[in-house]
Amino acid sequence: MKVDGRDIPVTGSLLQPLARRTSDILRVVFALVCLGAVIGGSVITRSEWDALETSVSDIVGILSPGVSDTVYLLYGIAILALPFAILIQLVVGRRWKLLAGYAAAALIAGIALSISGSGFAAPQWHLDVSDRVDTFLSQFLDDPRWIAMLAAVLTVSGPWLPKRWRRLWWALLLLFAPIHLVVSSIVPARSMLGLAVGYLVGAVIVLVVGTPALEVPLDSAVEALQRLGHRVTAFRVIAPAGSGPLVLGADRDGEPETIVELYGQNQRSRGALRQFANWLTLRSSESTPAHASFARAVEHRALMGIAVADAHRAASKPIAVSALDRGWQLIVRPVSRGVPITALAPADPEPRERLLVMLWAALDDLHDRQITHGNLCASEIRIDDDRALFDGFAYAELGGSEAQIQSDTAQLLLTTAALFGVEPAVDAALAARGRDRILAASGRLTKSAMPARLRKPIPDSAALLGRIRDEVSRRTDIDKIAPEQVTRFTRNQIIQLVLLIGLVYVAYPFISQVPTFLTELKSANWWWALAGLIVSALTYVGAAAALWACASELVRYRHLVVMQVANTFAATTTPAGVGGLALSVRFLQKGGLGTVRATAAVALQQTVQVVTHIALLVFFSVAAGRDADLSHFVPRGTMLYLIAGIALGAVGTFMFIPKARRWLRTEVRPQLTEVMASLAQLARSPGRFLLIVLGSAGTTLGAALALWASVEAFGGGTTFVTVTIVTMIGGTLASAAPTPGGVGAVEAALIGGLTAFGLPVGIAVPSVLLYRVLTCWLPVFCGWPTLRWLQKNDMV
């Protein structure tokens, strides 16, 4: 590099890694969103576009033909000349390397929109159309490929063009939509697709090729240092740009090396994303105030370094801050004093205790001056002359809140535990801060409260956080340290919100049928409805008894009955009832069973339930005799072939994919082994086995009895055996439905089964709806407060 006639060598790579180019990645993501919105909008609102096409002629009629032709002609000339104007600017600016990206963008965008269902459709652009100028121009204005090519080349070339010209070209290109609306009857949907495709192609090429933001303005940095009285003779790369700045070492004539930190456009984009993510996910007391601009953020970092240096706790004090070309920012500071703490982590108790005392004393000095650091990882702590010093003040704050002070305490506790061990770290923290303050800070020793930048460098940080909490609990005689909520919403709140949305979704079809159903209820026999409700309630007793026996009677039976009510809500609002299974496992875990044992208990109950269900189905099918025609429940040949194909595909997947085989070996196999062991124990314990079978049978037969009582409530007309077969076969087929709670599929299967056995539709429909009210919707609305009660009492 040559500056003012001097050659200044640069050692190391200045190029930012592709995965760290935040601005370019965001541009690609935005382009994908725009393309998805255009495609989705054109499909969803196709009728609106068609209506627009028929009504545009009325708008065109407002303009006189002469004015319309003039506007169309002027805009067509501008659009036709636009790519050549961009090309001339690149040539004048001697951007020779960019010409390849320019050509590639135009070619890829044009080819992408030339591929159709019938093959490749080449553009039909003719230069010999001499009858009318606007006819010649319409070939380009009405062709989405030309719009896509313009958008692609402008996206690729835009970052290298002057800001004024770049804005002018984009404004000219985006005018095609209103121009089309006022002077043409061509629907702009195709052109919008071309614009979105071209922008995406250009964004991808820019990500690969790069932008001026990747060109580090070292010449501007040298001039800025020269104005400060530092004559730079060479640069060496200490740390490449990534989530943090580009860190360079600057050699000076006869003087110690100076550290130069350079912040560019990608650091600005990443910082803005981080501020938005913190505002969105963290409570207001947990997130630092947002900076108004990138320059203010860099200045804040330098000022916090000066403030900490005034407290004699900074490893280096910033010398200068300066703005450079192309939006870059510069911080100049001397080389950090001292030795990294990672190089001084001894195993001997005496020096280890001395280092721990130094660290907590240094943090106390900062907090006494109302300064919080916010990033107390091991790489930002140094020791110099028996004093602990800090580096890296990107997250530091002046006038920190109590929450930020507690966060600092928890961070230093984690860092010292990783360096010196859990017990010495907790001992030093208690001695320095006292029992109450350490207890308050220990609630932040969780993954959600501890920033990822501190957890990632520590092996198995999640387990280490748990060991620290356990040690603090043991030393302070506290049974359990309650985790501090630092996010706006807890995991339970998010789950409850998703469940409520699912409930609204599954309840909507039923709500639309309420008026008709209420009319039919006037003729219902309420005693049969009450009998169905009682039988439905008894199924929870049977299900709880079966799970209680599967769990070896290690949890309270009455609590299991209550959990079954909450289980109805969780199972109904999730597809295939997976929420109910997860809730059962979680309840058993809270009851004292291990994860594998709890999962095996639920799997055992489901296994016995399936076997009992099949046995009852065979029994009642035989009891129904020849008069019962079950052919309507047998899937068609196509469905059987589809099921067989899916099964074979699943077997092949687990045979040929190593990760799938590893999952079977490490996750599924231990639980199957546990289930088989439980079945072997059941063979030696006939009492437990009988209880599980009776509970499972009671659940199945209870559902059939509830449906039969609902049919009798509207006049009857079929036998209990028939209703039982319909309940078991129809419910089994509907359980494969992807809708939460099987809504829609269950009703259709039961109504179809009852009518197939001769029950009139006028009785079958209200009977099934009443059955669903008794067995699904009433328990669901009772299950929501029950689930909240279980969560409040820490049972799930």
Salt bridges, closest charged atoms under 4 A:
ASP24 OD1 - ARG27 NH1 2.89
ASP69 OD2 - ARG132 NH2 3.39
ASP134 OD2 - ARG132 NH2 2.54
ASP142 OD1 - HIS180 NE2 3.29
ASP143 OD1 - ARG145 NE 3.13
ASP253 OD2 - ARG231 NH1 2.66
GLU255 OE1 - ARG252 NH1 3.12
GLU257 OE2 - ARG236 NE 2.72
GLU261 OE2 - ARG333 NE 2.88
GLU286 OE1 - ARG444 NH1 2.71
GLU299 OE2 - ARG296 NH2 2.69
ASP310 OD1 - LYS317 NZ 3.61
ASP364 OD1 - ARG433 NE 2.71
ASP365 OD2 - ARG313 NH2 2.72
ASP384 OD2 - ARG337 NH1 3.22
GLU397 OE2 - HIS300 NE2 3.53
ASP408 OD2 - HIS367 NE2 3.09
ASP427 OD1 - ARG475 NH1 1.80
ASP436 OD1 - ARG435 NH1 3.56
GLU471 OE2 - ARG474 NH2 2.57
GLU747 OE2 - ARG772 NE 3.00
ASP794 OD1 - LYS590 NZ 2.94
